Amino acid sequence: MGVLSGKRGLIFGAVDERSLAWHVAKRCIAEGAHVVLTNTSAAIQLGTVSELAAAENLPLIACDATNVDELRELLRQTQELLGGKIDFVLHAVAQSMNLRRHKPYEAVNYKYYEQTIDTSALSLHKLLRVAMEEDAIAEKGSVVALTYIASERYFYGYNDMADAKALLEQIARQFGAIYGREKGVRVNVVSQSPTPTRAGGAWKEIEFFYKYSNHLSPIGNADADDCAGVCVALFSDLMQKVTMQTIYCDGGFSKTILTPELVEDYRDK
Ligand SMILES: NC(=O)c1ccc[n+]([C@@H]2O[C@H](COP(=O)([O-])OP(=O)(O)OC[C@H]3O[C@@H](n4cnc5c(N)ncnc54)[C@H](O)[C@@H]3O)[C@@H](O)[C@H]2O)c1
């Protein structure tokens, strides 16, 4: 018996074994949940998620999270496959062509910028709106989206994804109030340490930053399993009154200005 025993979950964003969503999915299954995975058909073709899903015997449904009709069909199929309303959802969806193509923030391609906002933030709005319209999430269900602290602070190179994360967090708060009032559904975001994944590796200075972040985090960077643990706790009945929050899974990074490790790194340089 795990803390998610018998619960039904829908997990967006696993593309390969490094994906935060994949770690969350595995942990949910270990805690007794029944899980459906979803990603875009391109990600399913290019990544290894179909092999991962087959190995764990998990249904995998193609869906573009920016497309309302596909989201509606996804929620319908998920409920059919799992045999009832959905208890928890992980939104682990992000992409920025400006980041990938190394366009500086002050010279972004606006078409890419719109895509970044649509994919990485508006997709949460669309998902929650359709879920409410279809009454797809169970009473007191739990929705978690993944974010990064660049939503609140200037972070050189994080580019338009910082804007998307700020919007994502605000959408989570708005729907946390609306869906909470309607059905007691909780909506939170987990602000995760930098983690080596496909999306996490899009920034060109990332290797330097893993080290810097680790040295500025009193208990070290959180890894993908740490993220999975926080998500499982938020999906469980142990967090029934926690909603509209940003939960930092970052080893203390967000509350730290200087550590002895950083002094060591920079002394005499
Ligand atoms: N890795 C990090 O350092 C880090 C830190 C904080 C937050 N996050 C967030 O965690 C989430 C998951 O990212 P990750 O690091 O596991 O990388 P990842 O590349 O494994 O996951 C990103 C996923 O988004 C999916 N996606 C992109 N466009 C989509 C669309 N239109 N519809 C549906 N899915 C789409 C991709 O296919 C991919 O599976 C993202 O929101 C990311 O911003 C990551």
PDBQT file of the ligand as one rigid body, heavy atoms in Angstrom, charges set to zero:
ROOT
HETATM    1  N1  LIG A 301      15.484  20.172 -16.170  1.00  0.00    +0.000 N 
HETATM    2  C1  LIG A 301      15.508  21.290 -15.452  1.00  0.00    +0.000 C 
HETATM    3  O1  LIG A 301      16.571  21.834 -15.135  1.00  0.00    +0.000 OA
HETATM    4  C2  LIG A 301      14.213  21.887 -14.982  1.00  0.00    +0.000 A 
HETATM    5  C3  LIG A 301      14.213  22.723 -13.846  1.00  0.00    +0.000 A 
HETATM    6  C4  LIG A 301      13.011  23.312 -13.440  1.00  0.00    +0.000 A 
HETATM    7  C5  LIG A 301      11.829  23.043 -14.162  1.00  0.00    +0.000 A 
HETATM    8  N2  LIG A 301      11.878  22.224 -15.257  1.00  0.00    +0.000 N 
HETATM    9  C6  LIG A 301      10.631  21.971 -15.985  1.00  0.00    +0.000 C 
HETATM   10  O2  LIG A 301      10.307  20.607 -15.926  1.00  0.00    +0.000 OA
HETATM   11  C7  LIG A 301       9.430  20.311 -17.014  1.00  0.00    +0.000 C 
HETATM   12  C8  LIG A 301       9.919  19.032 -17.690  1.00  0.00    +0.000 C 
HETATM   13  O3  LIG A 301      11.156  19.279 -18.324  1.00  0.00    +0.000 OA
HETATM   14  P1  LIG A 301      12.381  18.266 -18.264  1.00  0.00    +0.000 P 
HETATM   15  O4  LIG A 301      13.510  19.024 -17.704  1.00  0.00    +0.000 OA
HETATM   16  O5  LIG A 301      11.985  16.976 -17.675  1.00  0.00    +0.000 OA
HETATM   17  O6  LIG A 301      12.745  18.094 -19.820  1.00  0.00    +0.000 OA
HETATM   18  P2  LIG A 301      12.139  17.120 -20.958  1.00  0.00    +0.000 P 
HETATM   19  O7  LIG A 301      12.716  17.632 -22.232  1.00  0.00    +0.000 OA
HETATM   20  O8  LIG A 301      12.363  15.725 -20.607  1.00  0.00    +0.000 OA
HETATM   21  O9  LIG A 301      10.549  17.440 -20.889  1.00  0.00    +0.000 OA
HETATM   22  C9  LIG A 301       9.914  18.512 -21.574  1.00  0.00    +0.000 C 
HETATM   23  C10 LIG A 301       8.711  17.865 -22.254  1.00  0.00    +0.000 C 
HETATM   24  O10 LIG A 301       7.814  18.812 -22.822  1.00  0.00    +0.000 OA
HETATM   25  C11 LIG A 301       7.215  18.121 -23.926  1.00  0.00    +0.000 C 
HETATM   26  N3  LIG A 301       6.500  19.034 -24.821  1.00  0.00    +0.000 N 
HETATM   27  C12 LIG A 301       7.034  20.056 -25.548  1.00  0.00    +0.000 A 
HETATM   28  N4  LIG A 301       6.060  20.612 -26.292  1.00  0.00    +0.000 NA
HETATM   29  C13 LIG A 301       4.903  19.941 -26.013  1.00  0.00    +0.000 A 
HETATM   30  C14 LIG A 301       3.560  20.056 -26.453  1.00  0.00    +0.000 A 
HETATM   31  N5  LIG A 301       3.190  20.988 -27.352  1.00  0.00    +0.000 N 
HETATM   32  N6  LIG A 301       2.638  19.186 -25.953  1.00  0.00    +0.000 NA
HETATM   33  C15 LIG A 301       2.985  18.232 -25.056  1.00  0.00    +0.000 A 
HETATM   34  N7  LIG A 301       4.236  18.082 -24.601  1.00  0.00    +0.000 NA
HETATM   35  C16 LIG A 301       5.183  18.928 -25.079  1.00  0.00    +0.000 A 
HETATM   36  C17 LIG A 301       8.431  17.483 -24.592  1.00  0.00    +0.000 C 
HETATM   37  O11 LIG A 301       8.086  16.526 -25.567  1.00  0.00    +0.000 OA
HETATM   38  C18 LIG A 301       9.137  16.920 -23.387  1.00  0.00    +0.000 C 
HETATM   39  O12 LIG A 301       8.668  15.623 -23.100  1.00  0.00    +0.000 OA
HETATM   40  C19 LIG A 301       9.434  21.541 -17.918  1.00  0.00    +0.000 C 
HETATM   41  O13 LIG A 301       8.308  22.341 -17.631  1.00  0.00    +0.000 OA
HETATM   42  C20 LIG A 301      10.698  22.257 -17.472  1.00  0.00    +0.000 C 
HETATM   43  O14 LIG A 301      10.702  23.637 -17.745  1.00  0.00    +0.000 OA
HETATM   44  C21 LIG A 301      13.033  21.634 -15.672  1.00  0.00    +0.000 A 
ENDROOT
TORSDOF 0
